[in-house]
Amino acid sequence: MRIKKIRAVNYRSLEDVEIEFNPYYNALSGKNNCGKSNIIKTILSFLTYDMRLFASFRNGPINYNTDFPYWKIKEKTKESIQIEISIELGKELDAGIFKFIKELIFKDDELSEKETEILYIKAEHKHDNSNTIIDLYFGDVKIEDEYKREELLNRLRGSECIIFHNSTENEPFFISQRRRDSLSSYLTSEDLETITNKKQQLESTVKKSLKKHQTEFSSLLGRLTEKYDVSLGIPNLNIDRENIEISLKEKGVEVSLEDWGSGTKNRTLILLNLMNAKRIQESTNLNKRLTPIVIIEEPESFLHPSAQAEFGRILQDLALEFKIQIIVATHSPYLLSHKDSKANLLLERDLSNKDKGSKLVNTEGENWYEPFALALGISGEDFGPLKPTIFSEKSDIILVEGTSDKEYFELLKDAKHGKNKLNFDGEIFPYGGAGNIKNNILLRFIKERFKRFIVTVDLDKFSETKKTFESLGLTENKEFMVIGKNETGKKSIEGLIPDRIFTKVYTENVELVRSSMENSEQGKDARSLFKTKVLEEFKAEEKKDNLDIFENFYPLVQKINKIFK
């Protein structure tokens, strides 16, 4: 089961919002009170029972008095509240609901044999506060019968199609749902039946044992037995009251979940919910098999940024691996999608404006950075050319100053270098000059985004970046490396190249060398072109297997290999 799209009109802060969801991972972001929770409420109103709002379900999932936008009430408008939701159902992965619709709702009606179908639900509540009108479509076919509509909605709300986890609450959100860590939540129906039978046998044995004690107790009461009936028993053994004790065992030390820190405990409960979703998806009981949608409020709660980054990677990988749709509401840049910018759903709301409704910000194309900029509290312009680093699939990264630096590093990955080969399978990314890494907030984010991180800087630019490195607590030759020789004209990566290559390029490009001496745009372009020609000559020598040209590079390679071993 996946949500394809929702649209809400005049529902709380959602005056007119339409959102298309990614099939797997989705990150709802934005400032407080921007409308994230209302998006979640929109989903929950159709797909589960919220016992705390039970009164509102008497007339449907919408209550005009509480749900109509407060700033429009004084306009005395007669507009209605409308909510629409499109859900993709799979014939196999959502067999329980799919079969229920085809065999019990439509029965003998002929429907197209598709592997997936769209269930479309539209609810409208008019200004006169009458009952909510709900329309249901399965594919192109409308379910006209009111009884069948109600049965289908009840089946949806009573199923486990939504698993909701609020990281800020200690107790589960829905009273009607089992506790997140209850034992029964992680047992199959067959196991539960076996346990129930054993439980009944145990209760019967205990009651027989208590029977003789009951007789003894009655004799002790004497004449009071004429007035009182005496019985001895035990409380029913309730499997739902029992919880799973989760422990980690490391080097012979066992630590209970209850002893873990709040962040670790929260993360583990979220993973348990995902495992539970996978269990439901793979149920052998066709009537119960479906693929739940997992909704998580603030998964970053209580976690250090580096742990947030790691957890963000895990959640995105599990969504794809399990083929389960995950929707997170987050303030963390580390929980935003780094796989698909369209999966980052940014909401904004201007309460000082007459139009106080929530708006969906376009995060495609050039606006990809908007959610990250908001979460980090920096200008979008500071991101420069860094998009490939944020959306990289790699877990390790080496940031280098320019494109020529990257090519030198790539040449060092060739097996012909033997023990001096650069053993690195991560991302080598040119950051385009020192100015793009002087922002310590942005550089910290990139550092935490990857498991292992190195940034290189030319010696002649080190003074510009030194304060940034110090503010982040970066250690030389561990998280940053200075490249070049402390000699005139050699304070960059080109300073590691043998003089004979420079001599040849100088001799063949005298006019270009002269132009490079100018302090102008033309001079800047000439210097860039000269670097390119040096690289080309270096590659020509490398193709001849003249590995002596790498002599000054090898000490640098050894340091990097030690970090990424």
N, C-alpha and C positions, 0 to 999 in steps of 0.2 A: 504494500500500500504506500503510495506516494502522493503528496499534495502537489498538484501541478500549478494551481493558481487560486488566489483568493481575491475578492473584491468586496470592499466595505464602503457603504454610503451612509453618512450620518450616524455611525456607530461610535460612540464615545469621541475620541480625538480623531477618528478616521472619517473625515468629512467626505472624502472621495479618494480612496487609495486602492490601487490594484498592484498585486505582487505576483510575479512568476518565480517559482521556487526551483532550485537546482535539484536533480533527482536524488542526490545523496547528501552532501554536507552543505549547510546553509548557516550563515552567521548574521543575525540581526544586531545591528549596532546603532549607536546614536546617544545623545545626551540623555540625562534623566528626564522623564516626563515627555519624551518625544513620541511615544506610542508603541514601543516594543511590546509591552505587556498586553496592550489591546489587540495586537496581532495574534498573540498567543491565545487570548480569551476568545477571539473569533474562531480559532481552530477548535478549542476545547468545547465551545458551546454546542457544536454538532457531534463531536466524536467521543464524548465521555460524559458521565454524570458527575457534576461537582455538587456534593451534598451541602456545601456552605451556601450555595445559591439555589437551593431546592425550591424556594418560593417562586423564583422567576420561571422555573420549568413548568409551573402549573398552566401557564398560558403560552409556553414555548420558550426558546432559548434567548429571546430578546424582551427586555422590559423598557418600554418607552420612557417611563418617568426617570429612570436612572441611566439609560444608555444613550438618549438623544443628546447631541452636543449642547452643553450648557450655554455657550455664547450665542446660540441661535434661538433659544427659547423665547427671549423678549421680542424677537421679530414676529412672533405669532405665526410662524410658517406652518403650513399643513403638509410639509414633506414627510415622507416615510423613512424608516430605517430599513436598509437592505444589506444582506450579507449573501455572498455567493462563494462557493467553494467547489473546485474540480479536483477529484481524486482518481488517480490511476490504480485500477485493481488488476492483479495478475491471476490468470487461471490457475496456476500452480502455487505461487507464493502466497496467494490470498484465497486459497481453495474454500475455506469455510464461508466467507461472505459471498464469494463468486458463485458457489454452488447454491447457497441459500437464495440468491436473487434469481438465478436461472431456473431452478427447479421448484421453488416454493412461491416466489413472487410472480413469475411469468408462467410457470407450469408448462403447459403445452404450446405456448406461443413460440413461434419460430424466431430465433435470434441468430445473428451472424456468429460464426465460430471463430472468434478472435482470441489470441493469447492474452491480450490486455484490453481493457475497456474503461471508459471514463464514467464515473459516477458523479453527476452534477447535482448539487443541492443549492436551492435558492430560498432564502427566508425573507419575508417582508412583514414589517409591523407598522401599521398606519397610525396616524396621529390621534385617532379616536381611542387608542389603547385597547383595541379588540385583540382577539387571539392572533398569534403569529401565523401567517399563511406560508406554507412550505411546499415547494415544488421539487420533485425528484425526477431525474432522467438517468437512465442507464443506456449509455451510448446516445442514440437519437430517439429512443423510445421513452415517452413520458409515462410515469407510473400514476395513473389516474385515480385508482382506488384509495380512498383515505385510510382504510384499515391497513392495506399493504404498505402505504407510506409510513405509518406509525410503527408497524412491525419491523420494517427495515431500519428506521431510525433507532428503535429500541435495541435492535440487534447490534448496530454499530456502537451505540453508547454503552451497551453492556459487555461488549467484547474488550479485548486487551489491545485494541488498535492504537492506543496512545499510552506511552510510558513517559510520565512527567517527573522530572527531578528538579526541585528548587534548592540550590546549594545554600541559600541563606536561611532555610528553615530546617530545624532539627527533626521535625515530624513530617510524615508524608503529606502531600497536598490534598489528596482525596481520601476522605474518611471511608468511602466505599471500597477503596482498593486495599490490597494486602500491604503490610509494611514492606519497605524496600528490602529488608534483610530477613523477612520471615522465612522459615524453613519451607513452608508449603509453596512459596513462590518458585522454588527451584527443584520441585519434585514433579515427575510426570504423573498423569492421572492414574496410570497403572500402579505406580509405587504408592500413591496416596490411598488407593483402594486396598492394597496389601497391608499398609500401615493401619488403616481404619479397622480392618478385620482383626489384626493382632491387638489393637487397642481395646476392642470390644471383649476379646478373650481375657485380656489382663484385668479389665474392669470387673468382669464376671467372677474371676478367681478372687479378687480382692473383696468383693461383696459377700461371697460365700465365707471367707475367712472372718469377716466382721459380724456374720450372723450370730455366732455363738457369743461374741462379746456384747451383742445387743441384748441377748437373753440375760446375761449376767448384769448388765447395766439396769435392766428393767427390774430385776429382783432387788437391787440396791435402792431403787426409788420406792419400793413398797406400795402403799396405798395410792401414791401419786399417779400410778399407772392407770388408775380408774379415770383420771382427769386428763392425762397426757399420753399421747402415742410417742413411743421412743423408736428412733431408727438411727443407724450409723451408716455413713456412706462416704464417698470421696467426690471431689469436684470432677466433672468430665475432663478428660485429657484433651486439650484443644491444641491441635498441631499449629494453628495460626498464631498462637501466643508464643511459640518457640522460635527463636532466631538462630541463624547460622553464626557460629563462632569462626571468624576469619582470622587466620594467623599466617605470618610469614616466618619461614625457618631459614636462618642464615648462620652457617658455621656452628650449628648446635644450639642456637639461641632462638627461642620461639617467642614472638611478640604478637599479642592480640590486637585486633583492630581497635578495641577500646583504648589501647595505650598509644595509638598512633597520634600524630599531630592532626589538627583539624583539616589541613589541606590534603594530607595523604588519605585520611579517612573519607573525605568528600570525593576525592578522585576514585577511590576504590569502590564506593557505592555507585558512582556513575558507571564504572566498568561492569559492575554486577548487573545494573539495569540493562546494559547493552548485551551482556551474556543472556539475560532473561529474554530479551527481544529475539535473539538468535534461537533460543530454545523454542519459543512460540512459533517462529518461522519454520522450524524443522519438525514440528509436532507430527506424530504418526496418526493422530486423530484428525481426519480431514475436516470435520465440522469445526474444529478449533484452530486449524492452521491459518495463519495470516502473518503478514510482515508489519509489525508495529512501527509507528512513527515515534522516534525518541526526541522529546523536547527537554532542553536543559537550560535552566536559568543560571547565569553567571558561573560557569564551570571553573573559572579562574579563581574563585573564592579561596582565600587562605594560602595560595600557592605563590612561591617566589617566581619572578619573571622567567628564569631559566627552566623551571618546572612547568610553567604555563606553556612555554614554547614546545617543550617535549610532549606535553599532554595534547596540545593543539595538533601536532603531527600524528599522534596516536589516534585521536578521534577522527581525523580526516581519512587516515588509512583504514580504520575499521569500518567507516561508512561505505567505502568502496569495496572492501573485502567481504563484508556481510551483506552488501546490497540493501542497506537499511538507510532510510532518510533520517538525518539528524538535523535538528534545528536548535541552535544555541542563541541565547540572548546574552550579549557580552559587551563589556567596556574595554576589553584587553586587545591590543594589536596582535598578540600572539595567538589568539583564538580565531582571528579572521582567516578566511580561506587563503592559502598560498598556492592553491592549485588552479583556481578559476576565479577571476575577479568578479564575474557575474554572480557568484555565490555570496558575495558580501553585500548585504541588503542594508543600506544606510537610510535611517529616518531622521528628519529634522522638523522642528516646530518653532515658530516665532510667536511667543505668547504676547509680545508687545504689539503685534499686528492685529488688524481687525479680523483677518482670516487666521484663526488660531489652529487650524487643522494640521495634522501630520502630513508631511510630504515625503515621497520616496525620491532620494537623490540618485541621479544617473551615475553609476560606477563603472561604466564600460568605456573602452577606448582611452582617451587621454585623461579621463576622470577616475581611472583605476585607483589612484592614491587617496581619494577623498576619505574613505573609512579609516585608513592608516593615519592620515594627517590629523583627523579628529581625535582618535584614540591616543596618539602620541603628543597632541597639543602643539604641533608645529605647522609651519606653512607648507602647502603642497609643493611650492617651488623648490623646497629644500631636498626633495626626493631626486631631482636631477634625472640621471639615466639609470636609476637603481632598480627598476621594475624586474629585470631578469634575476636579480638576487633574491627578491622577495618571493617570486613565483618559481624558484628553482626546485627541482625534485631531489637535489642532492642534500646530504646532511653535513658535508664539510665544505668550507670555502676558503680560498685565498684571494684577497683583494689586492690587485696590482694597479699601478698608477695609470698605465696607458695600454693601448691595443698592442703595441710592439712588445711591451713587457710580457703580455700574455703569450705571444708567439714564441718568445725565448723559453718560457716555462713549458710550453707544449712540446717544443723540440727536446727538452730534457726528459720527457716521458718515454722516449724511444728505448727499446730493450738493448740496443747496441751500446748504451752507456754502462752496461753491466752493473757493478756495485754502486756506481754513481748515478744510476737511473732515478728519476723522481717518481717515487711510489705514491701516487695521488690519484684518486678516482672521483674527487669532488669537483666543485665549481671553481674555475679560475676566472675572475671577473675584473675587467678594467673599470675603475671608478671615475676615470676622466679628470684627473687633477686633484691636488690637495684640497681645493675649495669644497669638493663634494664630500669630504669626510671630516671636516672641521666641526660639524654639528654633532656634539657628543650624544644628544638624545637619539638621533638617527643611527649613529654608529653603534651605540649600545643595543638598539633594537636589532640591527643586523647581526651583531655578535651573539645575542641570545637566540636569535632565529635559527642558528645552526648549532649542531652539536660541538664541532670544533672549528676554530676561526683563527686566521692569520691575516694581518694587513701589512703590506710592504709599502715603504715610502722611500723615495730617492733622498740621498743625503742632503742635496741642495734645497729640499723642501721640508726637511725634518723640523726646522725651527718653527714652521707654520703649524705643524700638527702636534708638536710635543705636548702642549698644554692639554689638548684633547685626550691624548693617550694617558697622560697622568691623571686627569679627572676621572677616567674610567678604570684606573688601576691596572692598565695593561702592562705586561712585563716584556721587556726586550728579549728577542730570540725565543719567545714562547707565544706571545699573541701579536707582537709587531716586530718587523725586521727592517733595518735601515740598509739600503742597497747603494753600492758605489764605493769609490775609494776617496780618501781625504786628500785628493790631489786636484790641482786646477784642471778643469775640463773633464774630470772623471767622476763627478759626484752624482751619478745616475746609473741606471742599469747598463748604459752604453760604456761606462767606465770599466766594465768587466770584459770588454771585447779587446782582443789583441790589437796592438798599434798598427800592424801590417794591413789590417782590413781598413782602418781609418785612412791610412796613407793612400791606399788605392782609390778609395772613394773621393778623398780630397783632390787627388791628381786628375780624376776624370770629371769633376764637377766644380771647377774653380769659380765660375760665375754664381753658382748656387751658394757656395760658401760665402762669397762676398755679400750676397743678398741677405743671408742669414744673420749678418752682423748688424743690420738695420733694426732700430727700435720702432717697428711699425707692424701693421697687419701683414704686409708683404714679407717682412722679416720673419714674423712668426710662422707664416706658411712655408717659407723657405727652410726654416729649422725643422719643421715637421717632415717636409719632403726629404731633407738630408737624412733624418733618422730612418725613413723608409728605405732609402738606398743602402744605408749601412746594414739594415736587416736583410735586404735582398742579397748583398754580398756575403753576409754571414751564412745565409741558407745555402748559397752556392758552394761555400767551403764545406758545409755540413754534409752535403750530398756526396762529396768526394771522400767522406768518412775521415776528414781531418779533425779528429776529436780533441786535439790540443787546443782548439779555439774555445773549448768549454772549461778550460783549466780553472779560471777564476769563478766559474759558476758552481763548481762541485762542492766547495765548503758550504755554500748556501743550501744546496740540495741536501747535504747531510743533516743540517739543522732542521730542515722541514720534515725530512723522513723520520727523524727522531720524534717529532711532535705528532705525526700522523701514523705512527707504527701500530 
